[in-house]
Amino acid sequence: MSVMQATSVAFETSCNFCLAVRRQVVTSVNAVYDGIVLGQQLKTNFRVAEQLAGKGDYEGMTVAEVASLINEETI
């Protein structure tokens, strides 16, 4: 095997390793990001539900019930 072939094989192996690591990191980061976004959305929906509960169209409903309705529409 020539030096050029050995270099090519080494480069191919290292690139595949880097791609595998990149895929794993991206997958993990995406999961964390999605969790943060979902948490913020739920928190915001609850705060809105606190303002709407017992008023207007939501009269007689608890905060949890209103939050559940909002969550169905936004998540």
N, C-alpha and C positions, 0 to 999 in steps of 0.2 A: 504494500500500500504506500502510495506516495504521500509526501507531506501535504500536498493540496487535497488529496482524498481524506486524509486523517483530519485536516482542518475542517473540511466540509461536513464530515460526520459529527465532529464535536460541536460545530455551530448548529447543525440540525437538532442534535440532542438538547443543547442548551436552550434553543428557541422553543422547542416543544415543552420543556420544563417551565420556561417563563410563561408560556401561554396557559399551561395548566394552573400555575399559581395565580395568574391574573384572573382567570375564570372563577377560581375559588374566592378570591378577594372581592371581586365584583358581586358575586352571589351573596356573600356575607354582608357587604355594605348595603346592597339593595334591600335585604331583609331588615336590617337595622333602620334604614331610612323609612321604609314602609311602616314599620312599627311606630316610629316617631310621628309620622304624618297622621296615622290612625289615632294615636293618643291625643294629638292636638285637636283633631276633628271631634272626637268624643267629648273632650273638655269644653270646646266651644259650643257644641250642641247642648250640653248640660247647662251652660251659662245662659244660653238663649231660652231654654226650657224654663229656667227659674224665673225669667221675666214674663213668659207667656202663660204659665200655669195659673188656672183660675180666672183667666180674663178672656173676653171675646169668645172665639170659637173653641177655646180650651177650658171654658168654665166647667167646674166640677171635676177636672182632671188633675192628678198629682204631677209633680215635677218629673218623676220617673216615667209616667205614662206619656207625657209630652216629649220627653227626651227620646223615648223609644220610637215615637212617630217620626221625629226629626231624623233619627239615626237611619230609619228605613228609607228615607228619601235621599239622604246624603252619602250613605256608605254603601 
